[in-house]
Amino acid sequence: MNKKKWSQKNTIVAAILVCTLSGAGIGYMMPHFQNTNVEGMEKIETVYSILKDKWYYADQVENIEEVLTEQALMGMTSLVQDPHTNYFDLEQAKIFQQSLAGSQVGAGFTYYVQDDGNLVVQDVFVRSAAEDAGMKKGDIITVVGNKICSQTPTEEIISYIQSQDGKEIPLHILRNDELKQLYVTPREFDSSVICNMYEGYGEIILSSFSQYSGEDFAHAVQRLEDNGIDKLLLDLRGNTGGYLFSAIDVSSSLLPKKSIVFEEHEKDGKVIKNKVNKEYTPVEFEQIVILQDERTASAAEVLIGALKDNLGDIVTTVGTTTYGKGTEQVNLPFEDGTHLKYTTAQWKTPLGHSINEVGFEPDIEVENASVYSAQYVEMTDDEIIEPDTVHVNGQAIQLFLQYLGYDVDRTDTYFSEKSSAEVRKFQQENGLSVTGNVDKKTWTRLESEVRSKLNQNRLKEDQQRNRAIEQF
C-alpha cells in the first residue's frame, strides 16, 4: 500500500518536472502578455522595450540598448538568399575597410626568413619605395639600419621599417653573392600589384582590386610593353575582389577603347553597360594566360569575363573553377563607425552571361597541391592551439607539416594528437619549446619554413603556373 502511494507520487513529480523543463526554459506557462497585437516595426520596438526593461538579465548586460540594437541588425541582415549583405560592427567594419584599402606604410616588398634569420625578398610591389630603391626579387637582406637581421627578431625589423615613414634607411643586401648597399625611404604603398619579367613573357600578380590597383596595373603593363614583352601571365589566384571601379580601371589597360567591361542589372530592370575608362591607354598583348582558382571572385571574375568576351581566343584560363560571385554591393558607413553592406544589382559579362553561384570553369583544369590554397588567420600573442581541438588554423598547420615531410593523419581543421606529436618533432628540430601545442612562436616558424620551401621550389612545384607557361 505505502509502496504504491510512493510510486504514484514520484510519477506526479516527474510529470511536473517534464512540463516545467520542456518549455525550453519558460518555467510557468502563464504568459505575462496575452494577444499582443503588434506588427512590423512596432513589434520590433515592443520586443526591444521588453528585453531592455523587463528581461531578468538586462541589468547584467553592459550597454544593453547597444547590444540589443547590434544583435537586431545582425539578425536583420542574415539572409539565406544573400550571404553578401552584411551588417558590420566596429571591429568587423575596420577589418573590412582594411581589406579594401590595399595600402599600408612600409618599404613595399614581401619576404621569407632564412634559417640564419636573414630576409629573402620574395616580390617587390609596383611603385613602392623598395622598387624605387632598386630592390629585386631574390635579394637577401642582412642589415636594416643598425639592426642585424640574423640577431634581431623579424617582427622587430618590420616594425622598425614601418616606423621610419619618410626617413631614409640603409640596407645591406646580398645579390648573387655580392654585397650591396641600398637606401629605402618607407612610405605608403599599394600592395595589390606585382610585376615580374621572364624570358618570353611577363607576369603580373594581382591580389585584390583596391583604390590604386588600376594605376599600378597600368604602370606594370607599360613596363612590359617598354621591354618588348607581348605575352602576359595574369595571376588572379586568391583574388577575392574589391572595388568594381578598380576592375574597370584594370580592364582599361588591356581592352580596346569603348569596350564594355560588364553589365549591371538593377532591381527595377534597368541595365547599365559599364565601359572602359578612357583615361587609360590599353596595351595590346599577343597572348594572355590567366591563372584562377576557387578563391578568385567578384571583381576578379569581372575582369575574367571582360577579357574573355572582348578578346576571345587571345585569352586562356588555367586552374580551377572560380568562386561565382555575380552580385554588386554598396557599402554604407554610419557615424558610429559601423557599416551596412548590401546587394544592389547583379552583374553580367559583356555578352550577358551570369556566373553567380556558378563561376568560370577554366579552359585548362589543373589542381595544385593543397598547401598552395591553405587558408589561415594571424595568431595573437597569447593564443595557443592544443591537440584534440578544432581551430581555423588547424588545417593549415597540418598541411604545412605534411608539406615539410612530417607524418600527419589528417588535414582538416581538427588538430589531432598525431599532428601534435609531429609538432613536437618540429619544435625540437627548430630550437623551440617542445610542447606539442601551437603558439604564435611555433606558428610563425612553421609558416616561415613553408614559405621558404614554397619560394625555393615555386617554379618546379606550382603545377598550375607551369601549365600556364606551357601555353606561350
URKA-V641750 format. One record per residue. PSI is psi in radians with two decimals (999 if undefined). OMEGA is omega in degrees with one decimal (NA if undefined). Layout:
{{PSI;OMEGA} {PSI;OMEGA}}
This chain:
{{-0.95;179.7} {-0.69;-180.0} {-0.69;-179.5} {-0.73;179.1} {-0.75;179.6} {-0.65;179.5} {-0.74;178.7} {-0.70;-179.8} {-0.77;179.2} {-0.66;179.2} {-0.73;179.6} {-0.78;178.6} {-0.78;179.9} {-0.70;-179.8} {-0.70;178.7} {-0.75;179.9} {-0.73;179.5} {-0.78;180.0} {-0.71;-177.6} {-0.78;-175.2} {-0.50;-176.4} {-0.11;176.7} {0.40;178.9} {0.72;176.4} {0.21;-177.5} {-0.61;-177.9} {-2.11;177.6} {2.48;-175.2} {-0.03;179.1} {1.96;-177.7} {2.62;175.2} {-0.50;-178.1} {2.25;178.5} {2.32;176.5} {0.83;177.6} {1.89;-172.2} {1.42;178.3} {2.67;-179.7} {2.83;171.7} {-2.30;-176.1} {-0.56;178.3} {-0.64;178.4} {-0.76;178.4} {-0.78;-179.3} {-0.64;179.4} {-0.84;179.1} {-0.75;178.9} {-0.80;-177.8} {-0.72;-179.7} {-0.84;-178.5} {-0.63;-178.5} {-0.69;-170.7} {-0.49;-171.7} {-0.17;178.6} {2.32;-174.3} {-0.68;-174.3} {0.09;-174.4} {-0.68;-177.7} {-0.25;-179.3} {-0.07;-178.8} {2.08;179.2} {2.36;-178.2} {0.97;-175.0} {-0.68;-179.9} {-0.76;-179.6} {-0.73;-179.7} {-0.81;-179.9} {-0.73;179.6} {-0.82;-179.1} {-0.76;-178.8} {-0.61;177.1} {-0.74;179.4} {-0.70;176.9} {-0.80;-179.4} {-0.68;-178.3} {-0.51;-176.9} {0.18;175.2} {1.48;-172.4} {2.19;-177.3} {-0.45;-179.4} {-0.34;-171.2} {1.63;179.6} {-0.12;-176.2} {0.04;170.2} {2.10;-172.6} {2.62;168.5} {2.26;-178.5} {2.22;171.7} {-3.05;-173.4} {-0.82;-178.1} {-0.76;179.7} {-0.67;179.4} {-0.67;179.0} {-0.80;179.8} {-0.74;-179.4} {-0.77;179.9} {-0.68;178.3} {-0.64;-180.0} {-0.51;179.4} {-0.56;-172.3} {-0.89;179.1} {-0.17;-176.6} {2.61;178.4} {2.96;-179.7} {2.35;178.3} {-2.86;-179.7} {-0.59;177.0} {0.82;175.1} {2.68;171.9} {2.79;-172.0} {2.92;164.8} {2.80;-172.8} {2.25;175.7} {2.93;178.2} {-0.54;-179.1} {0.01;177.7} {-0.17;177.1} {2.68;-178.2} {2.26;176.5} {2.17;-179.0} {2.10;-179.6} {-0.91;178.1} {2.72;178.2} {2.24;-178.3} {2.54;179.8} {2.40;176.5} {0.57;178.4} {2.97;177.4} {-0.63;179.1} {-0.70;177.8} {-0.76;178.9} {-0.58;-178.7} {-0.15;179.4} {0.26;179.3} {2.50;-177.8} {2.71;175.7} {2.28;180.0} {-0.21;175.9} {2.45;177.0} {2.01;-178.1} {2.12;-177.4} {-0.52;-179.1} {2.36;175.9} {1.95;-174.6} {-2.10;176.2} {0.28;-177.6} {2.13;177.6} {2.09;-172.5} {-0.68;-177.8} {-0.23;-178.0} {0.07;-174.7} {2.35;176.7} {2.41;-177.1} {-0.71;-179.5} {-0.64;179.8} {-0.66;178.9} {-0.83;-179.3} {-0.73;178.2} {-0.68;178.8} {-0.79;179.5} {-0.79;-178.2} {-0.48;-178.4} {-0.18;-176.1} {0.65;-179.5} {2.08;178.3} {0.02;-179.1} {2.39;-177.5} {2.33;179.7} {2.27;174.3} {2.45;177.0} {2.39;170.9} {2.22;-179.9} {2.71;172.2} {2.18;177.5} {2.01;-176.3} {0.76;178.4} {0.19;177.9} {2.28;-178.8} {2.26;179.0} {2.80;174.3} {2.24;177.2} {2.76;176.6} {2.12;-177.5} {2.44;178.5} {1.71;-177.2} {2.48;178.2} {3.14;177.4} {2.41;178.5} {2.79;177.6} {2.30;-173.8} {0.74;-177.4} {-0.24;-174.5} {2.23;174.4} {2.38;-178.4} {2.16;177.6} {2.57;178.0} {2.30;178.2} {3.00;179.7} {2.00;176.0} {-0.21;179.5} {2.80;174.9} {2.66;-178.8} {2.23;172.2} {2.12;175.9} {2.02;-177.9} {1.86;-171.4} {-0.33;178.4} {3.05;177.8} {1.50;-177.2} {-3.03;-175.6} {-0.64;-174.2} {0.19;-178.2} {-0.67;-179.5} {-0.78;-179.9} {-0.76;-179.6} {-0.67;179.7} {-0.72;178.3} {-0.70;177.6} {-0.70;-177.5} {-0.82;-178.2} {-0.54;177.3} {-0.66;177.8} {-0.73;178.9} {-0.75;179.6} {-0.72;-179.8} {-0.44;179.6} {0.26;175.2} {0.39;-179.0} {2.18;-178.2} {0.24;175.2} {2.22;-173.0} {2.22;169.0} {1.96;-176.9} {1.93;-175.5} {1.90;178.6} {0.25;-180.0} {2.34;-179.9} {0.04;179.8} {1.84;-175.2} {0.08;174.5} {-2.58;-175.6} {-2.43;-178.0} {2.34;177.4} {-0.56;177.3} {-0.54;177.3} {-0.64;176.1} {-0.64;176.3} {-0.78;-179.3} {-0.77;179.3} {-0.78;179.2} {-0.56;-176.3} {-0.35;177.6} {-0.09;-175.9} {-0.34;-174.9} {2.64;177.3} {2.71;178.2} {2.52;177.9} {0.11;177.3} {2.56;174.5} {2.29;179.3} {-0.82;176.0} {2.85;176.0} {2.44;172.5} {2.16;177.3} {1.88;-174.1} {3.00;-175.1} {-0.63;-177.5} {0.11;178.6} {-0.11;-180.0} {2.40;179.2} {2.19;179.2} {2.21;178.2} {1.96;-178.2} {2.11;-177.7} {2.95;-179.6} {2.73;178.2} {2.04;-175.1} {-0.19;178.7} {-0.24;-179.8} {2.53;176.6} {2.06;-177.0} {2.56;174.6} {2.29;-176.1} {2.15;177.6} {2.54;178.1} {-0.55;-177.6} {2.42;176.6} {2.14;175.4} {2.20;-176.3} {2.27;172.7} {2.25;-178.3} {2.75;175.2} {-3.00;-175.3} {-0.22;177.0} {-0.02;174.9} {2.05;-169.7} {2.86;167.9} {-2.04;-177.5} {-0.54;176.8} {-0.62;176.9} {-0.57;174.1} {-0.79;-179.7} {-0.76;178.8} {-0.83;180.0} {-0.71;-179.8} {-0.76;-179.0} {-0.76;-178.1} {-0.74;-177.3} {-0.59;-176.0} {-0.56;-173.4} {-0.20;173.9} {-2.24;-171.9} {-0.21;176.8} {-0.47;-173.2} {2.28;175.4} {2.35;178.5} {2.45;-177.1} {2.40;177.0} {-2.30;179.8} {2.96;-177.3} {2.37;-177.8} {3.03;-172.2} {-0.81;-179.4} {0.93;176.3} {1.73;-176.0} {0.50;178.1} {2.82;-177.2} {2.35;-179.5} {2.68;173.1} {2.42;179.9} {2.11;-179.3} {1.87;178.5} {2.49;175.2} {2.84;-176.1} {-0.49;-178.2} {0.03;177.3} {-0.19;176.7} {2.89;-176.3} {2.63;168.7} {2.13;174.9} {2.10;-176.5} {2.64;-176.6} {2.30;-179.7} {-0.33;-175.6} {2.93;170.1} {2.43;177.6} {2.63;177.1} {2.80;-179.2} {2.93;179.9} {-0.51;179.0} {0.19;173.4} {0.35;-179.8} {2.40;174.8} {2.35;178.1} {0.21;-176.2} {2.21;-179.2} {0.21;179.4} {-0.87;-179.2} {3.07;176.1} {2.14;171.3} {2.52;-179.9} {2.66;172.4} {-0.64;178.1} {1.96;-176.3} {2.20;178.2} {2.20;176.2} {2.48;173.6} {2.88;174.3} {2.51;-174.9} {-0.50;-177.5} {-0.49;-179.2} {-0.44;-177.8} {0.27;179.4} {2.30;-179.9} {2.47;-177.6} {2.95;176.5} {2.74;178.0} {2.42;-180.0} {2.56;177.4} {2.88;-175.9} {-0.60;-175.3} {0.12;-176.7} {2.42;178.6} {2.24;177.1} {2.02;-177.7} {2.74;178.9} {2.78;-179.5} {0.59;176.3} {2.80;176.3} {2.28;180.0} {2.54;-178.5} {-0.51;179.8} {-0.02;-178.3} {-0.74;-179.7} {-0.82;-179.3} {-0.74;179.8} {-0.82;-175.7} {-0.61;174.2} {-0.70;178.4} {-0.81;179.0} {-0.78;179.5} {-0.75;-178.8} {-0.56;-180.0} {0.02;174.7} {0.16;179.1} {2.71;-172.1} {1.58;178.3} {2.74;-177.5} {-0.07;178.8} {2.83;-178.5} {0.66;174.1} {-2.91;-175.1} {-0.10;176.4} {2.07;-179.5} {1.86;-170.3} {2.92;176.0} {-0.67;178.5} {-0.80;178.6} {-0.61;177.7} {-0.68;177.9} {-0.63;177.5} {-0.55;174.6} {-0.68;177.9} {-0.74;177.6} {-0.77;-179.9} {-0.76;-179.4} {-0.74;-179.5} {-0.71;-177.9} {-0.29;-177.2} {0.30;175.1} {0.51;179.5} {2.86;176.1} {2.17;-173.9} {1.76;-178.3} {-0.44;-173.7} {-0.19;174.5} {2.74;177.3} {1.85;173.3} {-3.08;-176.0} {-0.65;-178.1} {-0.78;178.5} {-0.75;179.4} {-0.80;-178.7} {-0.74;179.5} {-0.72;179.7} {-0.81;178.9} {-0.71;-179.0} {-0.74;179.4} {-0.73;180.0} {-0.77;179.7} {-0.72;179.2} {-0.82;-179.0} {-0.72;179.3} {-0.74;-178.8} {-0.66;178.7} {-0.54;-175.6} {0.23;-173.2} {-0.85;-175.8} {-0.38;-178.4} {-0.68;-170.6} {-0.37;-177.6} {1.59;-174.6} {-0.61;179.0} {-0.80;-179.8} {-0.74;179.7} {-0.73;178.7} {-0.61;178.8} {-0.77;-179.2} {-0.53;178.2} {-0.34;-178.1} {-0.28;-178.8} {999;NA}}
